[in-house]
Amino acid sequence: MKAAPLRVRAAPRSEAGGGVALPRGALLFVRRWGRMVGPPALLLAAFVAAWEWAVRTLGIPFYILPAPSRIGRLLVEDNGLLMAQAAVTLEEIAIGFIIALIVGIGLALLIFSFPIVERAVYPLVIASQTVPIFAIAPLLIVWLGYGMPSKVAMTALIVFFPIVVNTVDGLRAADPDIVNLLLILGATSTQVLTKIRAPAALPFVFSGVRIAVATSVIGAVIGEWVGATQGLGFLMIHANAQLHIDLVFAAIVYLSAMAIGLFLAVSAAEWLALPWRRAGTA
C-alpha cells in the first residue's frame, strides 16, 4: 500500500508583509486610526501645499501671509519661546477646566436631585450663554487682575455650560424601568444614583467634556488677549502689533495642537472608563 505523501503546511504570512504577525486587535486599531487620520491628513497636506504655492507664485509679503515653510522654520527656531508661553496657557486651561468640571458636575447633581434648584438655577445657567464672552473678559481683568486667576476664571466660564447641560441630560437618560425595579427591591436613592444613573450619564458627561476641553483653549486665549503678561495669547497680540505674522501663525499651530491633544486625551479616558461601550464597538 502506497504511503500518502507528507504535506507540510506553510507558516502563515504576516499581514504586515513578513515577520511576526501582529495581533488582530492591534491590526484593527491601526486600520481604524488609518481610516480616521488618513483623510484629514491628506486634506491638510493638500491645503498646506496650495498655500505654499499661492504665496510663492503671487509674491505675497510674509507680513501679510507667511508661507508654511517660513512658519515651520520659525516653529523650530523659536521653539523655546513658544514652549514656555504654551506651558503658561496650558496651566491656565488645566486649572480652569478642573474647576469647571467639579463645579459643573456638582451643580448638575443638585439640579437633577432638587426641583427647586432646577427651577431657580437652570434657567440662569442657560441665560449665561447669551452674554458675549468678550464682554465679561474686561470685567474679570478688573476684578481679578492681570495674573492667572482671571484667565482661569475665563476658561472655567466657557467650559462650564456643556458640562452642566450634558450631565443633567445624562442623569435623566437612565432606563426608568430599571430605576423602578431597583426602587421596588428597596434600593435607596443614593444606590440608584451610583448603580444606574451615574453609569448611564457617563457617556453624556464625556461628550460634554470633549466639547468643553476643545473650547477651553478659546477661553484662556481670550483672557490673555484682553490683559496678560505671558501666554500664547499675549505672544500673539505683541507679534501682531509688530507685523510678526509668522509668529502669530506659529502660536496658532501650538494652540491647535494643544486642543487636539486635550480632545484625544479625553477620548482615551472615555475609552478606558466605559468598558461596555468598548465591547459594543468591538
C-alpha positions in Angstrom: 0.0 0.0 0.0 1.5 3.3 -1.1 2.1 5.8 1.7 0.4 9.2 1.4 2.8 12.0 0.7 3.7 14.1 3.7 2.3 17.6 3.4 3.9 20.5 5.3 1.7 23.4 5.9 3.3 26.7 5.2 3.7 29.1 8.0 1.1 31.9 7.9 2.3 35.1 6.3 2.2 38.2 8.3 -0.4 40.7 7.3 2.3 43.4 7.6 4.3 41.7 4.8 6.6 39.3 6.7 8.0 38.5 10.1 5.8 38.0 13.1 2.1 38.7 12.5 0.6 41.5 14.5 -2.3 40.6 17.0 -5.7 41.0 15.5 -6.6 43.7 18.0 -3.5 45.8 17.1 -4.3 45.4 13.3 -7.9 46.6 13.9 -6.6 49.5 15.9 -4.1 50.5 13.2 -6.7 50.2 10.5 -9.3 52.2 12.4 -6.8 55.0 13.1 -5.7 54.9 9.5 -9.3 55.5 8.3 -9.7 58.3 10.8 -6.5 60.1 10.5 -5.7 59.4 6.8 -8.3 61.6 5.0 -7.9 64.7 7.2 -4.1 64.4 7.0 -4.2 64.2 3.2 -6.6 67.2 3.0 -4.4 69.2 5.4 -1.3 68.3 3.3 -3.1 69.4 0.1 -4.2 72.7 1.8 -0.6 73.4 3.0 0.8 72.7 -0.4 -1.7 75.0 -2.1 -0.9 77.7 0.5 2.8 77.4 -0.2 2.3 77.5 -3.9 0.0 80.6 -3.7 2.4 82.6 -1.5 5.4 81.9 -3.8 3.5 82.3 -7.1 1.7 85.5 -6.2 4.6 87.0 -4.2 2.6 87.7 -1.1 4.7 89.5 1.5 5.5 87.5 4.7 4.0 90.2 6.9 0.6 89.7 5.2 0.6 85.9 4.7 3.7 83.9 5.5 4.4 80.7 3.7 4.0 77.4 5.6 7.7 76.7 5.2 8.5 80.0 6.9 6.1 79.1 9.8 7.7 75.7 10.1 11.2 77.2 10.3 10.0 79.6 13.0 8.5 76.7 14.9 12.0 75.2 15.1 14.0 78.3 15.7 11.7 79.8 18.4 10.7 76.5 19.9 11.9 77.6 23.4 9.8 80.8 23.4 6.7 79.0 22.1 7.0 76.2 24.6 7.4 78.5 27.5 4.3 80.5 26.6 2.4 77.4 25.8 3.1 76.0 29.3 1.5 79.1 30.8 -1.6 78.8 28.6 -1.8 75.0 29.3 -1.7 75.6 33.0 -4.5 78.1 32.8 -6.6 75.7 30.8 -5.9 72.8 33.1 -6.9 74.7 36.3 -9.9 76.3 34.8 -11.1 73.0 33.3 -10.7 71.1 36.6 -12.7 73.8 38.5 -15.4 73.8 35.9 -15.6 70.0 35.9 -16.0 69.8 39.6 -18.5 72.6 40.0 -20.4 71.7 36.8 -21.0 68.0 37.8 -21.8 69.1 41.4 -24.4 71.7 40.1 -25.8 69.1 37.7 -26.4 66.7 40.6 -28.2 69.4 42.5 -30.3 70.4 39.5 -31.3 66.8 39.0 -32.0 66.0 42.6 -33.9 69.1 43.7 -36.7 70.5 41.5 -36.4 73.9 43.3 -32.8 74.2 42.3 -33.6 73.3 38.7 -36.4 75.9 38.5 -34.1 78.6 40.2 -30.7 77.9 38.7 -31.1 76.0 35.4 -32.6 79.0 33.5 -29.8 81.2 34.7 -27.2 78.7 33.5 -28.7 78.8 30.1 -29.2 82.5 30.1 -25.5 83.0 31.0 -24.6 81.7 27.5 -26.3 84.7 25.9 -23.7 87.1 27.4 -20.8 87.6 24.9 -17.6 86.3 26.4 -15.7 89.4 25.3 -18.0 91.5 27.4 -17.0 89.5 30.5 -13.3 89.4 30.0 -12.5 93.0 30.8 -14.6 92.8 34.0 -12.6 89.7 35.1 -9.4 91.6 34.5 -10.6 94.5 36.7 -11.8 92.1 39.4 -9.0 89.5 39.4 -6.1 91.4 37.9 -3.7 90.6 35.0 -2.4 87.4 36.6 -3.5 83.8 36.2 -6.8 83.9 38.2 -8.6 86.0 35.5 -7.6 83.5 32.8 -8.6 80.5 34.9 -12.0 82.2 35.5 -12.5 82.9 31.8 -11.6 79.3 30.9 -14.0 77.9 33.6 -16.8 80.1 32.4 -16.5 79.0 28.8 -16.2 75.3 29.8 -18.9 75.3 32.5 -22.1 75.2 30.3 -21.6 72.0 28.2 -20.6 70.0 31.3 -23.7 71.0 33.3 -26.2 70.5 30.5 -24.8 67.2 29.3 -24.6 65.8 32.9 -28.2 66.7 33.6 -29.3 65.1 30.4 -27.3 62.0 31.2 -28.8 61.6 34.6 -32.2 61.8 33.1 -31.3 59.2 30.4 -31.3 56.2 32.8 -33.8 53.5 31.9 -36.9 54.2 34.0 -37.9 50.5 34.2 -34.6 49.6 35.7 -34.8 52.5 38.1 -38.3 51.5 39.2 -37.2 47.9 39.6 -34.4 48.9 42.0 -36.8 51.1 44.0 -39.3 48.2 44.3 -36.5 46.0 45.5 -35.7 48.5 48.3 -32.8 50.4 46.8 -32.1 53.9 48.2 -31.9 57.0 46.0 -28.1 57.0 46.5 -27.9 53.4 45.3 -30.0 54.2 42.3 -27.8 57.1 41.5 -24.5 55.2 41.9 -25.6 52.0 40.3 -27.8 53.1 37.4 -28.0 56.8 36.8 -24.2 57.6 37.1 -23.2 54.9 34.6 -25.9 55.9 32.2 -24.8 59.6 32.5 -21.1 58.9 31.9 -21.3 58.9 28.0 -23.2 62.2 28.2 -20.6 63.6 30.6 -17.7 62.6 28.4 -19.5 64.1 25.4 -19.8 67.4 27.2 -16.2 67.2 28.4 -14.9 66.7 24.9 -16.7 69.8 23.8 -15.6 71.7 26.8 -11.9 70.7 26.6 -11.7 71.8 23.0 -13.2 75.2 23.7 -11.2 75.7 26.9 -8.3 76.9 24.7 -10.5 79.7 23.4 -11.3 80.9 27.0 -7.7 81.1 28.0 -6.6 82.9 24.9 -9.4 85.5 25.1 -8.4 86.2 28.7 -4.7 86.7 27.5 -5.8 88.9 24.7 -7.7 91.3 27.0 -4.9 91.6 29.5 -1.9 89.4 30.3 1.9 89.4 30.7 2.5 85.9 29.4 0.9 83.1 27.5 0.3 82.3 23.8 -2.5 84.9 23.5 -0.2 87.6 24.9 2.5 86.5 22.4 0.0 86.7 19.5 -1.0 90.2 20.4 2.5 91.5 20.6 3.6 89.7 17.5 0.7 91.0 15.5 1.5 94.6 16.6 5.0 94.2 15.3 3.7 92.6 12.0 5.5 89.4 13.0 2.6 87.4 11.4 4.6 84.2 11.1 4.9 84.1 14.9 1.2 84.5 15.2 0.6 81.5 12.9 3.2 79.6 15.0 1.2 80.3 18.1 -2.0 79.2 16.4 -0.3 75.9 15.5 0.6 75.4 19.1 -3.0 76.2 20.2 -4.4 73.8 17.7 -2.1 71.0 18.7 -3.0 71.7 22.3 -6.7 71.5 21.7 -6.4 68.3 19.6 -4.2 66.7 22.3 -6.7 67.5 25.0 -9.5 66.2 22.9 -7.7 62.9 22.3 -6.8 62.6 26.0 -10.5 62.9 27.0 -11.4 60.4 24.3 -8.8 57.9 25.6 -10.1 58.4 29.1 -13.6 57.7 27.9 -12.4 54.5 26.1 -10.8 53.3 29.4 -13.7 54.3 31.7 -16.5 52.8 29.7 -15.7 49.2 29.0 -19.2 48.4 28.0 -19.0 50.8 25.1 -15.6 49.4 24.2 -17.1 46.0 24.0 -20.0 47.3 21.9 -17.6 48.9 19.4 -15.6 45.7 19.1 
